[in-house]
Amino acid sequence: MAEPDIRDNRQRGLLEAYEDGQVIGRIAYFTLDATPAALVAVHTVVEPEHEGKGIASALVREFYAMAAREGVPAVPLCPYAAQWAHRHPDEAPRPSAELVRTAEEQLKDQPQLW
């Protein structure tokens, strides 16, 4: 399978994978309101008929690349993104425990972010 077309829909907090004009996977995320700012991955989902094709991995890889381009850390609160980061430490720098706690607190205080 060819790499999906991945697009950042920052306004909606979605990093979306497209194939033939259809969304086939996404990461829901938000920008942390803190210093330093960070991109926080909350949930990764791939449409059932596209599972097992590397879509989720491509999304998380792009999520970390996007954070690196923006010069901010990425915080993987999403279990899939956290597993991916653990398996790819060269591409996914580990955020500080304090930054993770701050992200968790913001999500708890603002559940609409997810």
DSSP file with accessible surface (Angstrom, degrees, kcal/mol):
  #  RESIDUE AA STRUCTURE BP1 BP2  ACC     N-H-->O    O-->H-N    N-H-->O    O-->H-N    TCO  KAPPA ALPHA  PHI   PSI    X-CA   Y-CA   Z-CA
    1    1 A M              0   0  118      0, 0.0     2,-0.0     0, 0.0     0, 0.0   0.000 360.0 360.0 360.0 139.4    0.0    0.0    0.0
    2    2 A A        -     0   0   81      1,-0.1     0, 0.0     0, 0.0     0, 0.0  -0.361 360.0 -86.2 -70.9 155.0    1.2    3.5   -0.8
    3    3 A E        -     0   0  157      1,-0.1    -1,-0.1    -2,-0.0    52,-0.1  -0.376  51.4-112.7 -59.8 138.7    1.7    5.9    2.1
    4    4 A P        -     0   0   18      0, 0.0     2,-0.7     0, 0.0    15,-0.2  -0.337  27.4-104.7 -70.7 157.7   -1.5    7.7    3.0
    5    5 A D  E     -A   18   0A  81     13,-2.2    13,-3.1    -2,-0.0     2,-0.5  -0.773  41.9-159.5 -80.5 112.8   -1.9   11.4    2.4
    6    6 A I  E     -A   17   0A  40     -2,-0.7     2,-0.4    11,-0.2    11,-0.2  -0.883  11.7-178.0-105.4 127.6   -1.6   12.8    5.9
    7    7 A R  E     -A   16   0A 112      9,-3.0     9,-3.1    -2,-0.5     2,-0.6  -0.973  23.8-132.0-128.0 140.2   -3.1   16.3    6.6
    8    8 A D  E     -A   15   0A  65     -2,-0.4     2,-0.8     7,-0.2     7,-0.2  -0.787  14.8-173.1 -91.3 119.5   -3.1   18.4    9.7
    9    9 A N  E >>> +A   14   0A  45      5,-3.6     5,-2.0    -2,-0.6     4,-0.9  -0.722  14.0 171.3-107.2  74.3   -6.5   19.9   10.5
   10   10 A R  G >45S+     0   0   89     -2,-0.8     3,-0.6     1,-0.3    -1,-0.2   0.857  70.3  60.8 -57.4 -39.0   -5.2   22.1   13.4
   11   11 A Q  G 345S+     0   0  190      1,-0.3    -1,-0.3    -3,-0.2    -2,-0.1   0.875 115.2  34.0 -60.2 -34.8   -8.5   23.9   13.8
   12   12 A R  G <45S-     0   0  169     -3,-0.8    -1,-0.3     2,-0.2    -2,-0.2   0.473 111.3-118.5 -97.0  -5.5  -10.3   20.7   14.6
   13   13 A G  T <<5 +     0   0   12     -4,-0.9    16,-2.7    -3,-0.6     2,-0.4   0.897  69.8 130.7  69.3  40.9   -7.3   19.1   16.4
   14   14 A L  E   < -AB   9  28A  21     -5,-2.0    -5,-3.6    14,-0.2     2,-0.6  -0.990  47.9-161.5-131.8 133.5   -7.0   16.2   14.0
   15   15 A L  E     -AB   8  27A   1     12,-2.4    12,-2.2    -2,-0.4     2,-0.4  -0.972  32.8-164.2-105.5 115.4   -4.2   14.7   12.1
   16   16 A E  E     -AB   7  26A  10     -9,-3.1    -9,-3.0    -2,-0.6     2,-0.5  -0.871  20.2-149.0-116.5 140.4   -5.9   12.8    9.3
   17   17 A A  E     -AB   6  25A   0      8,-2.8     7,-3.2    -2,-0.4     8,-1.1  -0.891  22.0-164.1-102.9 130.3   -4.9   10.1    6.9
   18   18 A Y  E     +AB   5  23A  41    -13,-3.1   -13,-2.2    -2,-0.5     2,-0.3  -0.891  16.1 179.8-116.9 146.3   -6.6   10.1    3.5
   19   19 A E  E >  S- B   0  22A  56      3,-2.4     3,-2.1    -2,-0.4    -2,-0.0  -0.969  80.0 -10.6-140.9 127.2   -6.9    7.5    0.8
   20   20 A D  T 3  S-     0   0  151     -2,-0.3     3,-0.1     1,-0.3    -1,-0.0   0.876 129.9 -55.2  51.9  39.3   -8.9    8.2   -2.4
   21   21 A G  T 3  S+     0   0   55      1,-0.2     2,-0.4   -16,-0.0    -1,-0.3   0.451 115.8 111.8  78.5   1.3  -10.3   11.4   -0.8
   22   22 A Q  E <  S-B   19   0A 135     -3,-2.1    -3,-2.4     2,-0.0     2,-0.4  -0.873  72.8-116.9-110.5 141.4  -11.7    9.5    2.3
   23   23 A V  E     +B   18   0A  35     -2,-0.4    -5,-0.3    -5,-0.2     3,-0.1  -0.614  35.9 170.3 -72.8 124.0  -10.4    9.8    5.9
   24   24 A I  E     +     0   0A   4     -7,-3.2    23,-2.6    -2,-0.4     2,-0.3   0.466  63.1   2.2-113.9  -7.8   -9.1    6.3    6.8
   25   25 A G  E     -BC  17  46A   0     -8,-1.1    -8,-2.8    21,-0.3    -1,-0.3  -0.968  61.4-174.3-170.1 161.4   -7.5    7.2   10.1
   26   26 A R  E     -BC  16  45A  63     19,-2.8    19,-2.6    -2,-0.3     2,-0.5  -0.991  20.9-141.2-160.3 155.9   -6.9   10.0   12.5
   27   27 A I  E     -BC  15  44A   0    -12,-2.2   -12,-2.4    -2,-0.3     2,-0.4  -0.997  20.8-146.8-117.5 124.9   -5.1   11.2   15.6
   28   28 A A  E     +BC  14  43A  20     15,-2.9    14,-3.1    -2,-0.5    15,-1.5  -0.798  35.9 156.6 -85.9 132.0   -7.1   13.5   17.9
   29   29 A Y  E     - C   0  41A   4    -16,-2.7     2,-0.3    -2,-0.4    12,-0.2  -0.943  27.5-154.8-149.2 168.3   -4.8   16.0   19.6
   30   30 A F  E     - C   0  40A  11     10,-1.7    10,-3.0    -2,-0.3     2,-0.5  -0.953  26.9-109.9-142.4 164.3   -4.5   19.4   21.2
   31   31 A T  E     - C   0  39A  58     -2,-0.3     8,-0.2     8,-0.2     2,-0.2  -0.862  39.3-119.8 -96.3 125.7   -1.9   22.0   21.8
   32   32 A L        -     0   0    3      6,-3.2     2,-1.6    -2,-0.5     6,-0.4  -0.466  11.6-138.9 -68.3 130.8   -0.9   22.3   25.4
   33   33 A D  S    S+     0   0  117     -2,-0.2     2,-0.3     4,-0.1    -1,-0.1  -0.620  70.5  86.9 -87.5  73.3   -1.5   25.7   27.0
   34   34 A A  S    S-     0   0   33     -2,-1.6     4,-0.0     4,-0.1    65,-0.0  -0.950  84.3 -70.0-156.1 174.2    1.7   25.8   29.0
   35   35 A T  S    S+     0   0  149     -2,-0.3     2,-0.1     1,-0.2    -2,-0.1  -0.982 123.7  33.2-118.1 114.1    5.4   26.7   28.7
   36   36 A P  S    S-     0   0   78      0, 0.0    -1,-0.2     0, 0.0    36,-0.1   0.560  99.1-141.0 -79.5 156.0    6.7   24.9   27.0
   37   37 A A        -     0   0   37     -2,-0.1     2,-0.3    -4,-0.1    -4,-0.1  -0.300  25.4-176.3 -68.9 164.0    3.8   24.3   24.6
   38   38 A A        -     0   0    1     -6,-0.4    -6,-3.2    34,-0.2     2,-0.5  -0.982  30.6-115.1-156.4 159.4    3.5   20.7   23.3
   39   39 A L  E     -Cd  31  74A   1     34,-2.3    36,-2.9    -2,-0.3     2,-0.6  -0.901  32.9-157.3 -98.4 130.7    1.3   18.7   21.0
   40   40 A V  E     -Cd  30  75A   0    -10,-3.0   -10,-1.7    -2,-0.5     2,-0.5  -0.936   5.6-150.4-118.2 112.9   -0.7   16.1   22.9
   41   41 A A  E     +Cd  29  76A   0     34,-2.1    36,-1.5    -2,-0.6    37,-1.4  -0.704  21.4 169.9 -81.1 126.2   -2.0   13.0   21.2
   42   42 A V  E     +     0   0A  14    -14,-3.1     2,-0.3    -2,-0.5   -13,-0.2   0.769  60.1   5.1-107.6 -36.9   -5.2   11.8   22.8
   43   43 A H  E     -C   28   0A  79    -15,-1.5   -15,-2.9    35,-0.2     2,-0.4  -0.980  52.1-161.3-156.3 136.5   -6.6    9.1   20.5
   44   44 A T  E     +C   27   0A  19     -2,-0.3     2,-0.4   -17,-0.2   -17,-0.2  -0.981  18.8 172.4-119.5 132.4   -5.6    7.2   17.4
   45   45 A V  E     -C   26   0A  47    -19,-2.6   -19,-2.8    -2,-0.4     2,-0.4  -0.998  14.9-167.8-141.5 142.8   -8.1    5.4   15.3
   46   46 A V  E     -C   25   0A  17     -2,-0.4   -21,-0.3   -21,-0.3     5,-0.1  -0.992  38.1-103.0-126.6 137.3   -8.0    3.7   11.9
   47   47 A E    >   -     0   0   57    -23,-2.6     3,-2.6    -2,-0.4     4,-0.4  -0.323  36.8-116.3 -58.5 138.4  -11.1    2.6   10.0
   48   48 A P  G >  S+     0   0   86      0, 0.0     3,-1.3     0, 0.0    -1,-0.1   0.834 112.9  56.4 -50.4 -39.9  -11.6   -1.2   10.5
   49   49 A E  G 3  S+     0   0  127      1,-0.3    -2,-0.1     3,-0.0   -25,-0.0   0.614 110.7  46.3 -71.9  -6.6  -11.2   -2.0    6.8
   50   50 A H  G X  S+     0   0   21     -3,-2.6     3,-1.0   -26,-0.2     5,-0.4   0.343  83.2 122.6-113.9   3.3   -7.8   -0.2    6.8
   51   51 A E  T <   +     0   0  125     -3,-1.3    -4,-0.0    -4,-0.4     0, 0.0  -0.300  68.3  30.2 -65.1 150.8   -6.4   -1.8   10.0
   52   52 A G  T 3  S+     0   0   87      1,-0.1    -1,-0.2     0, 0.0    -3,-0.0   0.561  91.0 100.8  79.7  10.1   -3.1   -3.7    9.8
   53   53 A K  S <  S-     0   0  101     -3,-1.0    -2,-0.1     0, 0.0    -1,-0.1   0.270  99.6-102.7-108.8   6.6   -1.8   -1.5    6.9
   54   54 A G  S  > S+     0   0   43    -51,-0.0     4,-2.3    -4,-0.0     5,-0.2   0.606  82.0 129.5  84.9  11.0    0.5    0.7    8.9
   55   55 A I  H  > S+     0   0    3     -5,-0.4     4,-2.5     2,-0.2     5,-0.2   0.941  72.9  47.4 -64.8 -48.4   -1.8    3.7    8.9
   56   56 A A  H  > S+     0   0   16      1,-0.2     4,-2.6     2,-0.2     5,-0.2   0.927 112.8  49.8 -61.4 -42.3   -1.7    4.3   12.7
   57   57 A S  H  > S+     0   0   26      1,-0.2     4,-2.8     2,-0.2    -1,-0.2   0.922 110.2  50.2 -61.9 -43.1    2.1    4.1   12.6
   58   58 A A  H  X S+     0   0    8     -4,-2.3     4,-2.3     1,-0.2    -1,-0.2   0.900 111.0  50.2 -62.8 -38.8    2.3    6.5    9.7
   59   59 A L  H  X S+     0   0    0     -4,-2.5     4,-2.4     2,-0.2    -2,-0.2   0.939 112.6  44.6 -64.3 -47.5    0.1    8.9   11.6
   60   60 A V  H  X S+     0   0    0     -4,-2.6     4,-2.5     2,-0.2     5,-0.2   0.918 111.7  53.4 -66.1 -40.7    2.1    8.8   14.8
   61   61 A R  H  X S+     0   0   98     -4,-2.8     4,-2.2    -5,-0.2    -1,-0.2   0.940 112.2  45.2 -58.1 -44.7    5.4    9.1   12.9
   62   62 A E  H  X S+     0   0   53     -4,-2.3     4,-3.0     2,-0.2    -1,-0.2   0.879 108.5  57.6 -67.8 -35.1    4.0   12.3   11.3
   63   63 A F  H  X S+     0   0    0     -4,-2.4     4,-2.2     2,-0.2    -2,-0.2   0.947 110.4  43.0 -59.6 -46.8    2.7   13.6   14.6
   64   64 A Y  H  X S+     0   0   11     -4,-2.5     4,-2.4     2,-0.2    -2,-0.2   0.894 114.0  51.0 -67.2 -37.8    6.2   13.4   16.1
   65   65 A A  H  X S+     0   0   34     -4,-2.2     4,-2.6    -5,-0.2    -2,-0.2   0.905 109.1  51.7 -65.6 -39.5    7.7   14.9   12.9
   66   66 A M  H  X S+     0   0    5     -4,-3.0     4,-1.8     2,-0.2    -2,-0.2   0.934 110.0  48.6 -62.6 -45.1    5.2   17.7   13.0
   67   67 A A  H  X>S+     0   0    2     -4,-2.2     5,-2.4     1,-0.2     4,-0.6   0.923 111.4  50.6 -61.6 -41.5    6.1   18.5   16.7
   68   68 A A  H ><5S+     0   0   75     -4,-2.4     3,-1.0     1,-0.2    -2,-0.2   0.918 108.6  51.2 -63.6 -42.5    9.8   18.4   15.8
   69   69 A R  H 3<5S+     0   0  160     -4,-2.6    -1,-0.2     1,-0.3    -2,-0.2   0.846 112.5  47.1 -62.3 -33.8    9.2   20.8   12.9
   70   70 A E  H 3<5S-     0   0   86     -4,-1.8    -1,-0.3    -5,-0.2    -2,-0.2   0.510 112.2-122.2 -85.7  -7.0    7.4   23.2   15.2
   71   71 A G  T <<5S+     0   0   67     -3,-1.0    -3,-0.2    -4,-0.6    -2,-0.1   0.808  72.6 116.5  72.2  29.5   10.1   22.9   17.9
   72   72 A V      < -     0   0   35     -5,-2.4    -1,-0.3    -6,-0.1   -34,-0.2  -0.916  66.9-105.9-125.9 155.5    7.8   21.6   20.6
   73   73 A P        -     0   0   46      0, 0.0   -34,-2.3     0, 0.0     2,-0.4  -0.360  27.3-131.6 -74.0 159.6    7.7   18.3   22.4
   74   74 A A  E     -d   39   0A   5     19,-0.3   -34,-0.2   -36,-0.2   -10,-0.0  -0.922  13.1-158.2-109.5 138.9    5.0   15.6   21.7
   75   75 A V  E     -d   40   0A   1    -36,-2.9   -34,-2.1    -2,-0.4     2,-1.3  -0.965   5.7-153.5-119.1 112.9    3.1   14.0   24.6
   76   76 A P  E     +d   41   0A  23      0, 0.0   -34,-0.1     0, 0.0   -36,-0.1  -0.626  32.3 154.1 -90.2  86.0    1.5   10.6   23.8
   77   77 A L        +     0   0   40    -36,-1.5   -35,-0.2    -2,-1.3   -37,-0.0   0.760  53.9  92.4 -78.0 -23.4   -1.5   10.3   26.1
   78   78 A C  S  > S-     0   0    2    -37,-1.4     4,-2.6    -3,-0.2     5,-0.2  -0.537  81.1-135.3 -67.7 129.5   -3.0    7.9   23.5
   79   79 A P  H  > S+     0   0   98      0, 0.0     4,-2.4     0, 0.0     5,-0.2   0.891 103.7  49.5 -57.7 -39.9   -2.0    4.3   24.4
   80   80 A Y  H  > S+     0   0   69      2,-0.2     4,-2.7     1,-0.2     5,-0.2   0.948 112.4  47.1 -65.2 -46.3   -1.2    3.5   20.8
   81   81 A A  H  > S+     0   0    0      1,-0.2     4,-2.6     2,-0.2    -1,-0.2   0.893 111.8  51.8 -62.1 -38.0    1.0    6.6   20.4
   82   82 A A  H  X S+     0   0   40     -4,-2.6     4,-2.1     2,-0.2    -1,-0.2   0.919 111.0  47.0 -65.2 -42.0    2.7    5.8   23.7
   83   83 A Q  H  X S+     0   0  119     -4,-2.4     4,-1.9    -5,-0.2    -2,-0.2   0.917 112.4  50.0 -62.9 -44.7    3.5    2.2   22.6
   84   84 A W  H  X S+     0   0    0     -4,-2.7     4,-1.2     1,-0.2    -2,-0.2   0.927 110.1  50.4 -59.9 -45.5    4.8    3.5   19.2
   85   85 A A  H  < S+     0   0   13     -4,-2.6     3,-0.4     1,-0.2     7,-0.3   0.898 108.3  52.7 -60.7 -40.0    7.0    6.0   21.0
   86   86 A H  H  < S+     0   0  148     -4,-2.1    -1,-0.2     1,-0.2    -2,-0.2   0.884 112.2  45.3 -63.1 -37.5    8.4    3.3   23.3
   87   87 A R  H  < S+     0   0  129     -4,-1.9    -1,-0.2     1,-0.2    -2,-0.2   0.648 120.0  40.8 -79.4 -17.8    9.3    1.2   20.2
   88   88 A H    >X  +     0   0   41     -4,-1.2     3,-1.7    -3,-0.4     4,-1.4  -0.438  62.1 155.5-128.8  59.6   10.8    4.1   18.3
   89   89 A P  T 34 S+     0   0   91      0, 0.0    -1,-0.1     0, 0.0     5,-0.1   0.776  72.7  63.0 -62.4 -23.3   12.8    6.2   20.8
   90   90 A D  T 34 S+     0   0  134      1,-0.2    -2,-0.1    -3,-0.1    -5,-0.0   0.769 115.1  31.6 -71.0 -23.3   15.0    7.6   18.1
   91   91 A E  T <4 S+     0   0   66     -3,-1.7    -1,-0.2     1,-0.2    -6,-0.1   0.542 119.9  53.8-105.7 -13.0   12.0    9.3   16.5
   92   92 A A  S  < S-     0   0    6     -4,-1.4    -1,-0.2    -7,-0.3    -4,-0.1  -0.747  72.8-154.4-131.3  84.2   10.0   10.0   19.6
   93   93 A P        -     0   0   97      0, 0.0   -19,-0.3     0, 0.0    -3,-0.1  -0.309  29.3-111.7 -57.9 138.8   11.8   11.9   22.4
   94   94 A R        -     0   0  220     -5,-0.1     2,-0.1   -21,-0.1   -19,-0.1  -0.571  28.9-132.8 -75.3 127.8   10.3   11.1   25.8
   95   95 A P        -     0   0   20      0, 0.0    -1,-0.1     0, 0.0   -20,-0.0  -0.418  31.5 -93.8 -75.5 158.1    8.5   14.1   27.4
   96   96 A S     >  -     0   0   69      1,-0.1     4,-2.2    -2,-0.1     5,-0.2  -0.318  29.0-118.2 -67.2 154.3    9.3   15.0   31.0
   97   97 A A  H  > S+     0   0   64      1,-0.2     4,-2.5     2,-0.2     5,-0.2   0.874 116.4  55.4 -60.4 -36.8    7.0   13.6   33.6
   98   98 A E  H  > S+     0   0  132      2,-0.2     4,-2.4     1,-0.2    -1,-0.2   0.915 106.5  49.5 -63.8 -41.2    6.0   17.1   34.6
   99   99 A L  H  > S+     0   0   14      2,-0.2     4,-2.4     1,-0.2    -2,-0.2   0.916 110.4  50.8 -65.4 -39.8    4.9   17.9   31.0
  100  100 A V  H  X S+     0   0   37     -4,-2.2     4,-2.7     2,-0.2    -2,-0.2   0.939 110.5  49.2 -62.8 -45.2    2.9   14.7   30.9
  101  101 A R  H  X S+     0   0  125     -4,-2.5     4,-2.5     1,-0.2    -2,-0.2   0.915 110.5  50.8 -60.7 -42.5    1.1   15.6   34.2
  102  102 A T  H  X S+     0   0   44     -4,-2.4     4,-2.4     2,-0.2    -1,-0.2   0.918 111.2  48.2 -62.0 -42.3    0.4   19.1   32.8
  103  103 A A  H  X S+     0   0    0     -4,-2.4     4,-2.4     2,-0.2    -2,-0.2   0.921 111.5  49.8 -64.1 -43.5   -1.1   17.6   29.7
  104  104 A E  H  X S+     0   0  101     -4,-2.7     4,-2.4     1,-0.2    -2,-0.2   0.910 111.2  49.7 -62.2 -39.9   -3.2   15.2   31.7
  105  105 A E  H  X S+     0   0  114     -4,-2.5     4,-2.7     2,-0.2    -2,-0.2   0.915 110.1  49.8 -65.9 -43.1   -4.5   18.0   33.9
  106  106 A Q  H  X S+     0   0   16     -4,-2.4     4,-1.8     2,-0.2    -2,-0.2   0.925 112.1  48.2 -63.6 -41.0   -5.4   20.2   30.9
  107  107 A L  H  < S+     0   0   37     -4,-2.4     6,-0.2     2,-0.2    -2,-0.2   0.914 112.3  49.1 -65.3 -40.2   -7.3   17.3   29.3
  108  108 A K  H  < S+     0   0  171     -4,-2.4    -2,-0.2     1,-0.2    -1,-0.2   0.916 115.3  43.8 -64.0 -42.1   -9.1   16.6   32.7
  109  109 A D  H  < S+     0   0  121     -4,-2.7    -1,-0.2     1,-0.3    -2,-0.2   0.726 126.1  32.8 -74.3 -24.5  -10.0   20.3   33.0
  110  110 A Q    ><  +     0   0   60     -4,-1.8     3,-2.5    -5,-0.2    -1,-0.3  -0.567  65.6 167.3-131.7  69.5  -11.1   20.6   29.4
  111  111 A P  G >   +     0   0   87      0, 0.0     3,-1.9     0, 0.0    -1,-0.1   0.725  69.4  76.2 -62.1 -18.2  -12.5   17.2   28.3
  112  112 A Q  G 3  S+     0   0  140      1,-0.3    -5,-0.1     2,-0.1    -3,-0.0   0.669  75.7  79.2 -66.3 -12.5  -13.9   18.8   25.1
  113  113 A L  G <         0   0   48     -3,-2.5    -1,-0.3    -6,-0.2   -71,-0.1   0.696 360.0 360.0 -66.6 -17.9  -10.3   18.7   23.8
  114  114 A W    <         0   0  163     -3,-1.9    -1,-0.1    -4,-0.2    -2,-0.1   0.080 360.0 360.0-115.1 360.0  -10.9   15.0   23.1
